[in-house]
Structure formats: C-alpha cells, structure tokens
C-alpha cells in the first residue's frame, strides 16, 4: 500500500505540487508520465489501485493502470496495455466525470443510493475477485478548462490495510495534481505525435517503417529494458529514467533511412552486395541526425540508430566509428558489451516485430517460429540476458502487439 503523508499546510501543499510538477517536466514519454501521475496520486491518497483514461476522438481511451493487490511493485504487467474505450456519458463512473467535469467521491461502491447520477458496474470485481469499496474519480482538466482525461483511484486504505473513504487531504490535493498532470500529458502527446510525423517521412521512403511498427518497437524496448533492469538489480531511479528515454529513442531507430535512395529501399528483389553496403549506411545517417546533442534523449537516439544492427558475436554492422560525424569507413563490428545496452535491446525488438509482421514479400511468422529463432540466436545475434528478459515477459509483448496492430479494426467498448 502507498503510505499517506501528513496533511500539509498551504505552503507545504504548494511545495508538494510544484515538486511533482517538476518531476513530470523531466519525463519524455507519455506512458512514463501516466505511470508517475498515477503513482503520485495513489501515494497522496493511500490508494490500492488506480486507472487513468485519456479523451481521444470523443471517447475515453484506457491509458494506464496500477493495482497493488494483483501486482508486486515493479512488476511488468500486460494489463498496462489493455485497449478499450468508453463513451463520455453516465453509463460509467469515469464517463460521467468526463462528461460533467466534476469529481465524484464514493465511500462504498456497493452502497450507492438508487438516485445517484451514475451506477457502479461490478463486472471487474466479479471477474477477478477484487472488492471495490471507496472510489475517488477526478477529471484531468487543461488550462483552457477542457477535460482531457480522468483519474480513478480505488480503495484508500488505513494503516491496517482496510479500505476506508478517501481523506479530505486527498480530495483537496488531487484536483491540483490532476491540473498539473494535464500539462505534462499534453506535452508528451505532442512529442509522440511529432516522432510519428518524422517516421511518416521514413514511411514514404520505406513502407515497412509504419507508425504502428515504431510504436511497437518503442514499447517492446521499454518493457524488455524494464525486465532486464529488474533482473540485473538496477536502481529504481535509473531504471525509470532509462525506461522513459528508451521508449522514445527506440521509435527513431531507422530514421536514417531517409538518406537512402528509393532505388535501394524499394527494390523488389534481394539487394546485391554493393546495394547492401549503401543500405547499411542508414545507421550512420541516423546517428548523424543526433550529433552534437546535449540532451540525453538525443544521445540515446543516436546510439540506437548507429548500433541496432550490431550483433552480440561481432558480425553485425556498421562497426566502430569515432563519432557520428566520422566520414571514414567504420572499423570492425562491435561485439558483446561494446554494443550499448539500449541498442542490444532494440535489435531484438526490431527483429521480433519485423518477423511477426506481414510484408509484401512474406507472411508473418508464427510466434513459435520466432521464439525458436531468438533462442537459437541467444549469444550469437542477441545478448543472452536480453533474450531471457524478452521471453520472461512474452505475455506483455503479445499485449503490446495486439494494442498497436497494423490496420486495427474499431475499438471495442469497455
């Protein structure tokens, strides 16, 4: 359970919100921001569980979830990648709050009066055996007064772990936090959209570089890193910071293809050795786009772009360079730990997605065939520990693939 803080005075309340807002401003990725917003909201309220929904195309789309009863702290869970939408109306509690723009505090979901403006739906409790008691549902409102999402917290708990109503402190602080969160969420959505627009340029050159492909590779890479970091005992602060960066940076792994001619990118037959040598330069061109950067995100993006075709056994490309601006032929390939960790992770994520995707020249491989290949290439093409992390969370990987499928049909209602 997330412990509550003592109720702050006015100055303390302001300091707390400013500190949270400052921490959100350092994050780049939307999922990392939703995770932090939910964690801070639950910490302040002492809540066992919570969910965030975002307004998208006139509906509420599921965004992120925490549940301490079902998941150990730090676990990677496929539930984060659930994909459904809800109408913005009074057919659900979150829809009602989004429609009215007003918070709703429920002391006992099973004791709501018959004349309440909205009813509690117990389907989740029936399916899972969870017992929802107290609920605090808040709109996420932009500076223009528009509702951009909803935060729903479930089961505030006392020191003995028993569900209790949400405190006056939670009801006071959390609306301020939701307003601060809206700014960070809008910024992250704009960042993701900007990256997808950049990748649309690459897609014009190479049809395999779709928005869905790069989104999946980014999400795969983030979750593989998360599991790898947990297995390696990497400090939580570094783990969260790197996970935030790698999801965004991994999406840009093939941006250097904009520098390769259509004659090669769109050739319907196998490339000859000379053409393949030109194609290999997309790694160098990509890295050059991030040269002379002072940001950690650009630096990681450059390392991934340059090294995601290197292989653990030293048979990949492009090989050693003094830097992305180096115009000399690369030196011998990197091997093992010489390859940056983030590039070793993206290498596996990219290969998995390419093999499992339909292309004009091939049908998608079944999972069993892909997994057999990854196991056979463990210690050859791929870092053995990265393969182990990937296999350990394959249910999460499958959930990501389902959520960001190509040409996905209309979303199901929740």
PyMOL commands that set and color helices and strands:
alter all, ss='L'
color gray80, all
select helices_A, chain A and resi 10-25+30-45+78-81+93-100+109-111+123-128+168-205+211-232+236-250+255-259+262-265+273-280+282-288+296-307+336-338+341-356+367-376+384-392+394-403
alter helices_A, ss='H'
color red, helices_A
select strands_A, chain A and resi 47-56+59-67+85-87+104-106+135-141+147-157+163-164
alter strands_A, ss='S'
color yellow, strands_A
deselect
rebuild
show_as cartoon
